[in-house]
Amino acid sequence: MFDVIQDSLLTLRDVKVQIRTDEGVVQAVDGVNLSVARNRTLCIVGESGCGKSMTARAITNLVTSSNKSLSGEVLFTRVNGETLDLAALDPKGPEIRRIRSGEISMIFQEPMTSLSPVHTIGNQIGEAAQLHFGEGKDAARARTIEVLGRVGIPNPSQRVDAYPFQLSGGMRQRAMIAMALVCRPQLLIADEPTTALDVTTQAVILDLMKELQAEMGMGLIFITHDLGVVAEIADDVAVMYLGRVVESGPVDEIFHDPKHPYTRSLLQSIPRLGARGTGQRLKSIEGIVPHPFDRPKGCSFHPRCPSFMPGICDSSDPPATSLASDRQVRCHLYGEDGSERTVAPVVSRSPISSPDTAGPTTGATTPAGGTLIEARNLQMHFPVTSGRRRRRARSVVKAVDGVELEIRQGETLALVGESGCGKSTLGRSLVRIYDPTGGEVLYHESEGAVTDLVPLTHKQMKPYRRDIRMIFQDPHSSLNPRMTVLEIVGECLKLYGVEDGKGMRRRVAELLQTVGLRSEYMSRYPHAFSGGERQRIGIARALALNPRLVVADEAVSALDVSVQAQILNLMKDLQEQMGLTYLFVAHDLSVVEHISDRVAVMYVGKIVEVADTDTLFARPRHPYTEALLSAVPKPDPRLRGSGERVRLSGEVADPANPPSGCYFHPRCPYADGDRCSRETPVLQDVEGGGRVACHHADKLDLAGVALDDQVA
C-alpha cells in the first residue's frame, strides 16, 4: 500500500510537515507513505495529535507558510493521465488553486466555523462553480440548487438563500458536502465529517457519501477516530501515531488481524453492543499521545505499549515491514520476513495513575434506590422576539414540552435523541442553569424532604447547587483559560466556604488524584492539557462538593476512543466509590448501552420512551427508538450491511412550529395518517416494563439490536 499502485489516484511518498516554534522544530507529519485508488475509500485513524488532519492538508499543500514547510512527494494522477507532484507546486500559484476544490475537494470538520456566517450557502457553493467553470451567476445558482437537492437538502430552491445559522447541524454538513462536490472532484478528503452528528444524521451522511462515490467514481480519504464509522465505510485503513503510519491494510484484516499494538489497543477500547452483560471494563491505552516536540526516543509508542521490549523499542526506530503486498506495519515485533516475536506483557509504566488501576469493579452498578429527582410536566419555552427593542413575542420555541421523568438514587439514566430534541436544555433545566417556564422539578433531599426547585430564586438555589452538578460537553470552552486548575476546581470550595488556603490545595490535590491527574498539575492552565485531561478537570470540578446528582452533557462525545474509555471507566469507578447518580446525555448508543441502567428517549421536547437498558435495546417499543438503534455503526466490517437500517425522512420537527398530533408522525414509517396526526400520545406503562408514548405500541413488533452479533 505504500508503493504506487497501478490505478492509484494519489500517492504520498515520505511526506513530512515541519512546524517551527519558539521551542524548536516540531515534526507534525514524519515520513508518511500512502496510496488511494479510484473508487476506493481510505480511512485514516488515530488519536488527536497524531497528524491525521495535517496529512490531509499536506495533500493540497495547505500547510506551507512562514513557519511550516512541506517535503516529500504528493503524486496526483489527473483524468488525462498526467501525474503532478503537488508538493512541488507553488502553494499560492494558479496550478494548485485550479486543483483545489476543482479536482481535489475537502470537507472540513466543523461546518459552522468553515462556512461564512455573512454569506448564504448558495453564494458560497456557487462561488466554486464560477471560479472553476467560468459560469455566470444564474448558471452557478442552477448548479448549486441541483447539488443541494442531490445531497438531500429539502426545498433546495429556497434553502439556497439560507444562511448557515438557519440550518441544523446535519443540514450544514450536507451544505459542506455540496460545496465539495459541486465541481465533481476526482478525490474527496473528509476530515471528521460526522464527529459532531447524532447517529441518524451520521448514518444518512455516510450513505450519501457512499452513493455519491459510486456515482462519480471518486477516491475518498476519510479521517475519523470513530472505528464504527471506519468499519462501515472503509476499503483500506491507515493507522497513524505521532505523525507516522504505523499500520496499513484492507479494512477486514485491520479489524480481524491487527498487527501493531496500537491498532489492537484502539480496537479493544471500543464499547461494543452486547458486552454489557459481561461486566467488563473498557480497555484503554494508558497515558496520552505526547507532544510532537517531546517525541520519545526509539518507537514513539513504546511508553504506552503493552508489548514494550526494553533495550529495543526505546533505542531504535522500527522500520516499515511488508507483511503482504497490501499490508505494512512499523513495529519491532516483526522481523524482515514478517514473523512475529513473542513477548511478555509489561506492567504499567505510566507516571500518572490510570483510572484503570483505581481498583476492581464487579461490573454491576450501584444499586438503585428511591427517587432522587423528578420532573413533572416540565416546560422550558424560549420566546422568539421581534421589533426594535425585541419585546414583541412572535412565537415560542418549546425546547422542553411537558417532560415527565424520574431519576433514581445511585443509577445512571441516559438521555438520548437527535440534535435539537431538547436533551441539553432538559439537563440544564434540572440543574437550574435555565429557569423552567412551567412544571415542577422535585428534589428528594437526603433527610426525606421534597423541594420543588422551579420557583426558587438563584439565592435560594445555592445550597442545592452543592448536590446537583454538571459536566459540560466541551472541556475546552467550559474551563476559564485565565485560571489555573487550582482556581478552577477550588473556586466552588471557596464560594461555599468548604475550604480555603492550604485546605483548598489539599482538597484539590485529592480531587486531581481521584480523576487520574498528578497533584502538581494544579498550577497549570487549561491550554497545557489534552482534551481527555481537560475533561477530567471538569469532572474534578463537578465532584468538588460531593454532589448526589451529576448531569453529564455529552461528556465523552468529542474524545478519542481510547480517552473515552478512560473517562467512562473513571465515571463508573467514581459512581461506585461515591454513590453518585448520573443523568448521562449522549448520542452514541454503544456508549449508552455500556454505562446506563435505564434509557430515556427524547424527541422534540418530549420523552417518547423510558425503559431499562437491556429491555430497550432488545425490544424497543417506539418507532423512533427503533430508528436510533438501527443507525448505530457496527464496529466490524463483516457486519457491514447486516440488519435493515430504518431511514428517517426529513429533519427533526421545528420546536417553534411542531406538527399536530404525534410530533414524530411525519417521519414515522408506521403512522396511520389519522389518529397519529390528530391526537398527541401520552407516556404510559407498557407490558414488559418501561413507558412509551405511541398510539400503536401494543401492535408493533419493532427490531432491537442483535446483541450476540456485536460482541467481539
C-alpha positions in Angstrom: 0.0 0.0 0.0 3.0 2.3 0.4 4.0 1.9 -3.2 2.3 3.5 -6.2 -0.3 1.1 -7.4 -1.4 0.8 -11.0 -4.8 2.5 -10.6 -3.5 4.9 -8.0 -5.2 8.3 -7.8 -3.0 9.7 -5.1 0.3 8.5 -3.7 2.2 10.1 -0.8 6.0 9.3 -0.6 7.9 10.2 2.5 5.7 13.3 3.2 6.9 15.5 6.1 5.5 18.6 7.6 7.7 20.7 9.9 6.5 23.5 12.1 9.0 25.9 13.5 8.1 27.2 17.0 9.9 29.2 19.7 10.8 25.9 21.4 12.2 24.3 18.3 11.1 22.3 15.2 8.0 20.1 15.5 7.7 17.1 13.1 3.9 17.1 12.7 4.0 14.6 9.8 7.0 12.4 9.7 7.6 10.4 6.6 4.0 9.3 5.6 3.6 6.9 2.7 0.1 6.2 1.5 -1.9 5.5 -1.7 -5.6 5.8 -2.5 -7.2 4.3 -5.7 -10.1 5.5 -7.7 -13.5 4.5 -6.3 -12.0 3.3 -3.1 -12.1 4.7 0.4 -9.0 5.1 2.6 -9.7 5.8 6.3 -7.0 7.4 8.3 -7.5 6.7 12.1 -5.6 7.6 15.3 -5.9 9.7 18.4 -6.0 13.5 18.4 -2.5 14.9 17.8 -1.4 12.0 15.6 -1.2 14.1 12.4 -4.3 13.0 10.6 -5.6 16.4 9.7 -2.2 17.8 9.0 -1.6 15.0 6.5 -4.9 15.8 4.8 -3.9 19.5 4.5 -0.5 18.5 3.1 -2.1 16.8 0.2 -3.4 20.1 -1.2 -0.3 22.0 0.0 -2.3 24.0 2.6 0.4 23.7 5.2 3.1 25.8 3.7 3.6 29.2 5.4 6.3 31.2 7.1 6.7 28.7 9.9 5.6 25.5 8.2 7.4 23.5 5.5 6.3 20.5 3.3 8.7 17.9 1.8 8.3 14.6 0.1 6.2 13.8 -2.9 2.4 14.1 -3.3 1.7 12.4 -6.6 -1.8 13.1 -8.1 -2.9 11.5 -11.3 -5.4 13.6 -13.2 -8.1 12.5 -15.6 -5.9 12.9 -18.7 -3.3 10.6 -17.2 -0.9 13.4 -16.2 0.8 12.9 -12.8 1.7 16.0 -10.8 3.7 16.4 -7.6 1.5 18.7 -5.7 4.2 19.2 -3.0 6.5 20.8 -5.6 3.9 23.3 -6.8 3.7 26.9 -5.6 1.2 26.7 -2.8 -0.3 30.1 -3.9 0.1 29.5 -7.6 -2.6 29.2 -10.2 -2.0 25.5 -10.9 -2.6 24.2 -7.3 -5.5 26.6 -7.0 -7.2 25.0 -10.0 -6.8 21.6 -8.4 -8.1 22.6 -5.0 -11.9 22.1 -4.9 -11.9 21.5 -8.6 -10.2 18.1 -8.8 -9.5 17.6 -5.0 -12.1 18.8 -2.5 -12.1 18.8 1.2 -14.9 18.6 3.8 -13.8 20.3 7.0 -14.6 19.0 10.5 -16.8 21.8 11.8 -19.2 23.2 9.3 -20.3 26.1 11.4 -16.8 27.6 11.5 -15.9 26.5 8.0 -18.9 28.3 6.4 -19.0 32.1 6.3 -21.8 33.4 8.6 -22.4 36.5 6.5 -23.0 34.8 3.1 -25.8 32.5 2.0 -24.9 28.9 1.4 -25.9 29.4 -2.3 -23.3 32.2 -2.7 -20.6 30.1 -1.1 -21.2 27.0 -3.1 -21.8 28.9 -6.3 -18.5 30.7 -6.0 -16.6 27.5 -6.6 -18.7 26.8 -9.7 -18.0 30.3 -11.0 -14.2 30.0 -10.3 -13.7 26.6 -11.8 -16.2 26.5 -14.7 -16.3 30.2 -15.5 -20.1 30.2 -15.2 -22.3 33.2 -14.7 -24.3 33.8 -11.5 -27.5 32.3 -13.0 -25.8 29.1 -14.2 -23.9 28.8 -10.9 -27.1 29.2 -8.9 -28.8 26.5 -11.0 -25.9 24.2 -10.5 -25.9 24.9 -6.7 -29.6 24.2 -6.4 -29.1 20.9 -8.3 -26.3 19.7 -6.0 -28.2 20.8 -2.8 -31.0 18.6 -3.9 -28.6 15.8 -4.7 -27.2 15.8 -1.1 -30.7 15.6 0.3 -31.5 19.2 1.4 -35.3 19.7 1.1 -36.6 22.6 -0.9 -33.2 23.4 -2.3 -34.5 26.4 -4.4 -35.5 28.0 -1.1 -32.6 26.8 1.1 -30.1 28.1 -1.4 -30.7 31.6 0.1 -30.4 30.5 3.7 -27.5 31.5 6.0 -25.6 28.8 7.9 -27.2 29.7 11.2 -30.6 29.0 9.7 -29.7 25.3 9.1 -29.4 22.4 11.5 -26.0 20.7 12.1 -26.9 17.9 9.7 -28.0 20.4 7.0 -24.8 22.5 7.4 -22.8 19.3 7.0 -24.7 18.5 3.8 -24.1 22.0 2.6 -20.4 21.5 3.1 -20.6 18.2 1.1 -22.5 20.1 -1.6 -19.7 22.7 -1.7 -17.1 19.9 -2.0 -18.9 18.1 -4.8 -20.2 21.0 -6.9 -17.1 20.7 -9.2 -17.3 16.8 -9.3 -13.8 16.2 -7.9 -11.7 13.1 -8.5 -10.6 13.0 -4.9 -12.7 13.9 -1.8 -11.0 14.4 1.6 -13.4 14.3 4.5 -11.9 15.4 7.8 -14.1 14.1 10.7 -17.3 15.0 8.8 -19.6 13.1 11.2 -18.0 13.5 14.6 -20.5 16.0 16.0 -23.6 14.4 14.4 -26.2 12.2 16.0 -26.4 8.6 14.9 -29.3 9.0 12.4 -27.8 12.0 10.7 -24.4 10.3 10.6 -26.0 7.2 9.0 -27.6 9.4 6.3 -24.4 11.3 5.6 -22.4 8.0 5.3 -25.0 6.5 3.0 -24.9 9.7 0.9 -21.1 9.7 0.6 -21.1 6.1 -0.5 -23.8 6.7 -3.1 -22.0 9.8 -4.5 -18.7 7.9 -4.6 -20.2 5.1 -6.6 -22.0 7.6 -8.9 -18.9 9.8 -9.5 -16.1 7.2 -9.2 -14.2 9.3 -6.7 -11.4 8.3 -4.5 -12.2 9.1 -0.8 -9.9 9.8 2.1 -12.0 9.7 5.3 -10.4 10.9 8.5 -12.0 9.8 11.8 -11.4 8.5 15.3 -14.8 6.6 15.2 -13.9 3.0 14.4 -17.5 2.0 13.9 -17.6 4.5 11.0 -14.4 3.0 9.7 -16.0 -0.5 9.7 -19.0 0.9 7.8 -17.2 2.8 5.0 -13.6 1.9 4.6 -11.9 -0.3 1.9 -8.4 0.4 3.3 -7.2 1.7 6.6 -4.1 3.6 7.7 -3.4 3.9 11.4 -1.4 7.0 12.4 0.5 7.6 15.6 2.6 10.8 16.3 2.9 11.7 12.6 3.7 8.3 11.2 1.6 5.5 9.7 2.2 2.5 12.0 0.0 0.0 10.2 -2.0 -0.1 7.0 -4.0 -2.7 5.0 -7.5 -3.8 3.9 -10.2 -3.0 6.5 -11.2 -6.6 7.2 -7.6 -7.5 8.0 -7.0 -4.5 10.2 -10.1 -5.3 12.3 -9.7 -9.0 12.5 -6.0 -9.4 12.4 -4.4 -6.2 13.7 -0.6 -6.4 13.9 0.5 -3.2 15.7 0.0 -3.0 19.4 -1.5 0.5 19.0 -4.1 -0.8 16.5 -5.0 -3.6 18.8 -5.4 -1.2 21.7 -7.6 1.1 19.7 -9.9 -1.7 18.7 -10.1 -3.0 22.3 -11.2 0.4 23.5 -14.5 0.4 21.5 -17.6 0.0 23.6 -19.4 -2.9 21.8 -23.2 -3.5 21.9 -23.9 -6.7 23.9 -20.8 -6.6 26.0 -22.8 -5.0 28.9 -23.7 -8.4 30.4 -20.0 -9.5 30.7 -19.3 -7.0 33.4 -16.1 -6.0 31.8 -14.4 -2.6 32.0 -13.4 -0.9 28.8 -9.8 -1.4 27.9 -8.0 1.9 27.5 -4.5 2.9 26.4 -2.6 4.2 29.4 -1.1 7.7 29.1 -1.7 10.2 26.3 -0.2 11.0 22.9 3.0 13.0 23.7 3.5 16.4 22.1 5.5 16.0 18.8 8.2 18.3 20.3 8.7 15.6 23.0 8.8 12.6 20.7 10.2 9.6 22.7 13.4 8.0 21.5 13.1 4.8 19.5 9.5 3.8 18.8 7.2 6.7 19.5 4.6 4.4 21.0 6.8 2.5 23.4 5.9 4.4 26.6 2.3 3.3 26.2 2.9 -0.1 24.6 1.8 -3.4 26.3 4.4 -5.3 24.2 7.4 -3.0 25.1 10.8 -4.6 24.8 13.5 -2.8 26.9 16.7 -2.1 25.0 15.0 -2.4 21.6 11.8 -0.3 21.5 13.4 2.6 23.4 16.6 2.7 21.5 15.9 2.4 17.7 13.1 3.5 15.4 11.3 0.4 13.9 11.4 0.1 10.1 8.3 -0.4 7.9 7.8 -4.2 7.4 5.8 -5.6 4.5 3.6 -8.5 5.7 1.9 -8.9 2.3 1.5 -6.8 -0.9 -1.1 -4.7 0.8 -0.1 -4.9 4.5 2.6 -3.0 6.2 3.5 -2.4 9.9 6.1 -0.4 11.7 7.0 -2.3 14.8 10.0 -4.1 16.4 7.7 -7.2 17.0 8.2 -8.2 13.3 11.3 -9.3 11.6 12.2 -8.7 8.0 10.4 -11.8 6.9 7.2 -10.7 8.7 7.5 -13.3 11.6 6.3 -12.0 15.0 8.2 -12.2 18.2 6.6 -13.4 21.4 7.0 -11.0 24.4 5.7 -11.0 27.9 3.2 -8.2 28.7 4.7 -5.3 30.7 3.4 -3.7 33.8 2.1 -0.2 33.8 4.8 2.4 33.3 2.7 5.5 33.3 3.8 8.2 35.7 0.1 9.2 36.1 -2.2 6.9 38.0 -4.6 5.5 35.4 -8.3 5.2 36.0 -7.9 1.5 35.1 -5.9 0.9 38.2 -8.3 2.6 40.6 -9.5 -0.9 41.8 -11.5 -3.8 40.5 -15.2 -3.4 39.8 -17.8 -6.1 39.7 -19.4 -4.8 36.5 -22.6 -4.1 38.5 -23.7 -0.5 39.0 -24.6 0.9 42.4 -28.0 -0.5 43.4 -30.7 2.0 42.5 -32.7 3.4 45.5 -35.6 5.6 45.7 -36.3 8.7 43.6 -33.7 11.4 43.8 -35.1 14.0 41.4 -38.2 14.0 39.2 -39.7 16.3 36.5 -43.4 16.7 36.3 -44.9 18.4 33.3 -41.6 20.3 33.0 -41.5 23.1 30.3 -38.7 25.3 29.0 -40.1 27.6 26.4 -38.0 30.3 24.7 -39.8 33.3 23.2 -38.9 34.3 19.6 -39.0 38.1 19.7 -39.0 40.8 17.1 -39.3 44.6 17.0 -36.8 47.4 17.6 -36.4 46.5 21.3 -37.0 42.8 20.9 -40.1 43.0 23.1 -42.7 41.5 20.7 -43.0 37.8 21.0 -43.7 36.3 17.6 -43.7 32.6 18.6 -42.3 30.2 21.2 -39.7 27.5 20.9 -40.9 24.6 23.0 -37.4 23.1 23.8 -38.8 21.1 26.7 -42.5 20.5 26.5 -44.3 18.7 29.3 -41.5 16.2 30.3 -42.2 13.5 32.9 -39.0 11.9 34.1 -37.7 10.2 37.3 -34.1 9.7 38.2 -33.4 7.2 41.0 -30.7 7.3 43.6 -27.5 5.6 42.5 -28.5 4.9 38.9 -27.2 6.1 35.5 -30.1 7.3 33.4 -29.1 8.0 29.8 -30.9 10.6 27.8 -30.7 10.1 24.0 -32.1 11.6 20.8 -31.1 13.6 17.8 -29.7 17.1 17.9 -32.4 19.6 18.5 -34.6 17.3 20.6 -34.0 19.3 23.8 -31.7 16.9 25.7 -29.2 19.6 26.8 -32.0 22.0 27.6 -33.6 19.4 29.9 -30.3 18.8 31.7 -29.7 22.5 32.2 -33.3 23.0 33.4 -32.8 20.3 36.1 -29.6 22.0 37.2 -31.4 25.4 37.0 -28.9 26.9 34.6 -32.1 27.7 32.8 -35.2 28.8 34.7 -38.1 26.5 33.6 -41.2 28.2 32.4 -43.6 25.7 33.8 -43.9 22.4 35.7 -42.0 21.0 38.7 -38.6 19.7 39.5 -39.0 17.8 42.7 -35.7 17.2 44.5 -35.7 14.5 47.3 -33.3 15.6 49.9 -31.3 13.1 52.0 -33.3 13.9 55.1 -36.5 13.0 53.3 -37.9 16.4 52.5 -39.1 17.1 48.9 -38.4 20.6 47.4 -39.7 22.0 44.1 -36.6 23.7 42.6 -38.6 25.6 39.9 -39.9 28.6 42.0 -36.7 29.1 43.9 -34.6 32.2 43.4 -31.0 31.9 42.5 -30.1 32.8 46.1 -32.4 30.1 47.4 -30.9 27.6 44.9 -27.4 28.0 46.3 -27.5 25.1 48.8 -29.0 22.8 46.2 -26.2 23.5 43.7 -23.9 21.6 46.0 -25.9 18.4 45.4 -26.6 18.9 41.7 -23.5 19.5 39.5 -22.8 19.4 35.7 -20.1 18.2 33.4 -20.2 20.2 30.2 -19.8 18.9 26.7 -16.8 20.9 25.6 -13.9 20.7 28.1 -12.1 23.5 26.3 -14.7 26.2 26.4 -16.1 25.3 29.8 -12.7 26.0 31.6 -11.6 29.5 32.1 -8.3 29.9 30.2 -7.1 32.6 32.6 -7.5 30.4 35.7 -5.2 27.7 36.9 -6.5 24.2 37.7 -6.3 25.1 41.4 -8.5 28.1 40.9 -11.0 26.3 38.6 -11.5 23.3 40.8 -11.2 25.2 44.1 -13.5 28.1 43.2 -16.6 26.3 44.4 -14.9 25.2 47.6 -14.1 28.8 48.3 -17.5 30.0 47.3 -19.3 27.6 49.7 -16.8 28.1 52.5 -15.8 24.5 52.5 -12.0 25.0 52.2 -9.6 27.9 51.7 -5.8 28.4 51.6 -3.8 25.2 52.4 -7.0 23.2 53.0 -8.2 24.0 49.5 -4.9 23.0 48.0 -5.1 19.6 49.8 -8.7 19.1 48.6 -7.9 20.0 45.0 -4.9 17.6 45.1 -7.1 14.8 46.3 -9.7 15.5 43.6 -7.0 15.5 40.9 -5.6 12.2 42.1 -9.2 10.8 42.2 -9.6 11.6 38.5 -6.1 10.3 37.5 -4.1 13.6 37.3 -1.0 14.5 39.2 -1.5 17.0 42.1 1.5 19.1 40.9 -0.6 19.9 37.8 -2.8 22.3 39.8 -0.6 25.3 38.9 -1.1 24.8 35.2 -3.6 26.5 32.9 -6.1 24.5 30.7 -4.2 25.0 27.5 -1.4 22.8 28.9 -3.7 19.7 28.9 -5.0 17.3 26.3 -8.8 17.1 25.7 -9.1 14.0 27.9 -7.2 15.7 30.7 -9.3 18.8 30.5 -12.4 16.6 30.7 -11.0 15.1 33.9 -10.5 18.6 35.3 -14.2 19.3 34.5 -15.1 16.0 36.4 -13.0 17.0 39.4 -14.8 20.4 39.5 -18.2 18.7 39.4 -17.2 16.4 42.2 -15.6 19.0 44.5 -18.7 19.5 46.7 -19.5 15.7 47.0 -22.7 16.0 44.9 -25.6 13.5 44.8 -26.5 14.1 41.1 -24.2 14.8 38.2 -25.6 15.8 34.8 -23.0 14.8 32.1 -23.9 16.6 28.9 -22.2 14.7 26.0 -19.2 14.3 28.3 -17.3 11.9 26.0 -18.7 12.7 22.5 -15.6 14.7 21.4 -13.0 12.4 22.8 -10.8 9.8 21.1 -12.0 6.2 21.6 -9.1 5.5 24.0 -9.6 8.6 26.1 -13.3 7.9 26.0 -12.7 4.5 27.5 -10.6 6.1 30.3 -13.3 8.6 31.2 -16.2 6.0 31.1 -14.2 3.7 33.4 -13.4 6.7 35.7 -17.1 7.7 35.9 -18.2 4.2 36.8 -15.4 3.9 39.4 -16.5 7.2 41.0 -20.1 6.1 41.0 -19.1 3.0 42.9 -16.9 4.9 45.4 -19.1 8.0 46.0 -22.6 6.7 45.3 -23.2 9.1 42.5 -26.3 9.4 40.3 -25.8 10.3 36.7 -28.0 11.9 34.0 -25.9 10.9 31.0 -26.8 12.9 27.9 -25.4 11.3 24.8 -25.9 10.4 21.1 -23.6 7.4 21.0 -25.8 4.5 21.8 -22.9 2.0 22.1 -21.6 4.2 25.0 -25.1 4.5 26.4 -25.6 0.7 26.4 -22.3 0.3 28.3 -22.8 2.8 31.1 -26.5 3.2 31.7 -29.0 1.4 33.9 -32.1 3.0 32.2 -32.5 5.0 29.0 -34.9 7.8 28.2 -35.5 8.7 24.5 -36.4 12.3 23.7 -38.0 13.8 20.6 -38.8 17.5 20.1 -39.1 18.3 23.8 -41.0 15.2 24.9 -39.9 11.9 26.4 -41.3 9.2 24.0 -39.9 6.1 25.7 -38.3 5.1 29.0 -37.1 1.6 29.9 -34.2 -0.3 31.5 -31.2 -0.5 29.1 -31.4 -4.2 28.3 -35.1 -4.1 27.6 -34.9 -1.0 25.4 -32.1 -2.3 23.3 -33.5 -5.8 22.9 -37.1 -4.7 22.3 -37.8 -1.0 21.6 -41.4 0.0 21.7 -41.4 3.4 20.0 -40.6 3.6 16.2 -38.1 6.5 16.9 -36.1 4.3 19.3 -36.0 1.6 16.6 -34.6 4.1 14.1 -31.9 5.3 16.5 -30.8 1.7 17.3 -30.7 0.7 13.6 -28.4 3.6 12.8 -25.6 2.6 15.3 -22.5 1.7 13.3 -21.3 -1.9 13.8 -17.6 -1.9 14.6 -17.0 -4.9 12.4 -16.6 -4.7 8.5 -18.0 -8.2 8.2 -21.3 -7.0 9.6 -21.5 -4.2 7.1 -25.0 -4.1 5.6 -26.3 -6.6 8.0 -29.7 -5.6 9.6 -32.1 -3.3 8.0 -31.5 0.4 8.6 -34.6 2.5 9.3 -34.2 5.6 7.1 -36.0 8.6 8.6 -37.2 11.1 6.1 -36.9 14.8 6.8 -35.4 16.6 9.8 -36.3 16.9 13.4 -39.5 18.9 13.7 -39.2 22.6 14.5 -40.0 23.0 18.2 -41.3 26.5 17.4 -43.9 25.0 15.0 -44.3 21.3 15.8 -46.7 19.1 13.8 -50.1 18.3 15.2 -50.8 15.0 17.0 -47.7 12.9 17.5 -44.6 15.1 16.7 -42.9 12.1 15.1 -45.7 11.1 12.7 -44.4 13.0 9.6 -41.2 10.8 9.8 -42.8 7.6 11.2 -43.0 4.6 8.9 -45.9 3.2 11.0 -48.1 6.4 11.1 -51.7 5.7 10.3 -52.5 9.1 8.7 -55.4 9.6 11.1 -55.1 9.3 14.8 -51.3 9.8 14.7 -51.8 13.2 13.0 -54.6 14.3 15.3 -54.0 13.1 18.8 -50.9 13.6 20.9 -49.9 10.2 22.5 -49.4 10.1 26.3 -46.5 8.4 28.0 -47.9 5.3 29.7 -46.8 1.9 31.1 -46.4 -1.0 28.7 -46.2 -4.7 29.2 -42.7 -5.9 29.8 -41.6 -2.8 31.7 -41.0 0.8 30.7 -43.2 3.6 29.4 -43.9 4.7 25.8 -45.8 7.5 24.1 -47.1 5.8 20.9 -50.7 5.0 19.8 -49.7 1.7 18.3 -47.0 0.4 20.8 -49.1 -2.7 21.7 -49.4 -3.7 18.0 -45.9 -3.0 16.7 -43.1 -5.7 16.7 -40.0 -3.5 16.4 -36.4 -4.6 15.8 -33.9 -4.2 18.5 -30.1 -4.8 18.4 -28.8 -8.3 17.7 -26.5 -8.2 20.7 -24.9 -11.5 20.1 -23.6 -10.4 16.7 -21.9 -7.3 18.2 -19.8 -8.8 20.9 -16.2 -9.4 19.8 
